[in-house]
Amino acid sequence: MTKCKVKGCKNFAPYNNTSNPYCHMHMARIRRHGYPELKRNAYRSLEKMPHKFVDSFINKNCHKMFDEDIAKKLIDKGIVGVTVWNVRYRRRKLGVKKYLHGEIQKHKAWVRAQAIKEYGNRCELCGYSMTVDAHHIIPKHEGGPHEINNLMIICPNCHALITRRIFMLKNRVEIAKVRKNILKLIKSFYPSLK
């Protein structure tokens, strides 16, 4: 095996007879930003942060705030170079979990699981049960909340029909009307179904 060409690297190049003299790690860096070293100036903002103050601030507020809010507060306090990424990195170094007991209700997967418990694990429109999606009745980009009463459980096919606006839904009351239309459409394709 051939050693990696980068000075101080103890890894080997992937193959003996190769035109590539770098190990996998350094090849990935070359592909990513054009040279085998770590990205230049990548961690400068992180090094400038006063770690004792930032770490204690994150520890104190991580139970009440998300990373984005902590980053905004640190910027307001005059700390230069703070980003959400820096806060997330420091929080992980401290061993603090992102979603704590009180905040878990805001987590997307938790809300989806609660919607499945509430409405069942079958498509609310056609009854298909092999795989289901959670669909926002009022889309999030239009200001729809990520809450159980704004979600409906539907299969990928019905999800595509609603997303492409073949069938329109504005609230949960309209589900029965849309279900009737979808079942009528399915029966037109498969006349043998009763």
N, C-alpha and C positions, 0 to 999 in steps of 0.2 A: 504494500500500500504506500502511496505517496503522501507525505505530510502536506498540510495546507500551506500555501505560499505566504500567508499573512504572518508577520513576525510575532512570536509569542503564542501562536495558536497551536494547541497540541492535537487537534482533530486531524483526521485524514481526509483526502479527496475521495469522492465516491468510488472511483475505479482506478486500477493500475495504469492502463493505457488510455489516457484521456487528455484532451487538449485543455480541459478545465482544471487548473491547479488549486482551486479553492474547495473548502469543505461546504457542507450544505448551508450552515449558518451564514457564512460570508457570501455565498452565492445569492442567498435570499436578500441580503443587504444590498448587493450590487444591483439586483433586479429592482429593488425598492427605490433606492435613491442614487445609484450610480457609482458607489465606492464601497469597499469592504468594511470601513470603520463604522462606529456608531454615527447616527445622524448628527452633523455638526450643529451646535447651538440648540440642540433639541431639549436639553434639560436645564438650560440656563435660568429660565424663570423659576423652575423648581428649586434650584440651588440658592436663589436670591431670597426665597421666602424664609422668614424667621420661624424655624420649625417648632421651637418650644411654645411660642404664642399660638401658632396655627394649630398645632396638635392639641393643645389644651382647649382651644376654641371649638375644634371639631368634636372632641370628646364630650364637651359640655352641651353642645347643641345638636348632636347627631340624633338624639332621641326625639327632638321636637321638629327638626327641619330636614329637608332633602338636600342633596349635594349642591343643586343649583342655587338654593336659598343661602346656603352657607357661603358659597363663592361670592354672591352679591354682597352679603354682609361684610366679608373680608375686604372686598374692593372698597366698600363704603368706609371702612376703617383705615384705608390708605395703604393697604399692602399691594405692592406692584407685582404684576405677573401671575395673579391668581386666576385659574380657569377651573371649570367643572372637573376637567381631567385631573388637575393637580389635587383638588380636594378629594376626589375619588381614590386617587393613588395613596394619599396620606391616610385616608380612612381605612383602606385595606391594610396598609402597613401597621396601623394601630389594632387591627383585628376586629373592627366594628362592622356589624352586618348592616346592609342597606335597608332592608325592610324589617323593622322591629315590630313588636306585638301590636302596638296601637296603629301603626301605619300600614299593616298588611292588607287592610280593606281597600287601599288605593291601588294595590298591585293588580295588573291586568289578568293574570292567571287566576287569582283568587276570585275576582268578579265573574270571570267566565265559568268557573266551577260552581259558584253560587247560582248563576243563571241556569246551568244544566240541572242542578238540584231542584230549582223552582219550576222549570218548564219541561223537564224530562230530557232524555238523551235520544229522542227521535226528532226528525224534521217536523217543525210545526205546520208546514205547508203540505208536504206530500207523504210524510210518515216514514221516510227512509231512515234506517238506523245504523248503517255500517260506519259512516263517518259524518260528523256534524261540525258546523262552524258557528261561531257567535257573531251575529250581524248587528251593527248599530242601526236602529231604525232612523234616528236623526244622526247623520254622519258626524264624526268628531270635527271634521274641517268646517262644518256648518254650525258648530257650537253645541253639538249633542253631547250630553254627559256620558261618562263611562260608568254607568250604573245599571243595576239589574233590570229596572223597569224600562230602560232604553235598549236592551238587548233582546234578541230573539234567537232561538236555536233552529238553524236550517242546514240542509245538506248543501254540498258544493254546487250542485246543479241549480237549485233554487236560489242560492246566493248569487250565482252568475246572472240569472234572470232579473233579480232585483237590482244588482249593481249596474247592469246595462240598461236599467229603467224600462224593461219590458213590462214589469209589474211595478206599480208604485205603492209605497207604504208611508204613511205619515205618523201612525201611532199603532198601538197594539190592538185597538178596536177593529182595525181594517184587516186583521189577519184572517178572519173567517171568510170575508169576501174574496181575498186573494187566493185562499186555499181552494175555494170553490172553482175559481177560474183555472188554477193550475191543474186540479184533478180533471176538469173538463178537457184541458189541453192534452194531458197524459192519455185519457181515454180516446181522444181523436187519433193519436198515434198508435195505440194498441186497442183496437176495437174488441178483442177477445176478453179484455178485462171488464168486469161488471161494476 
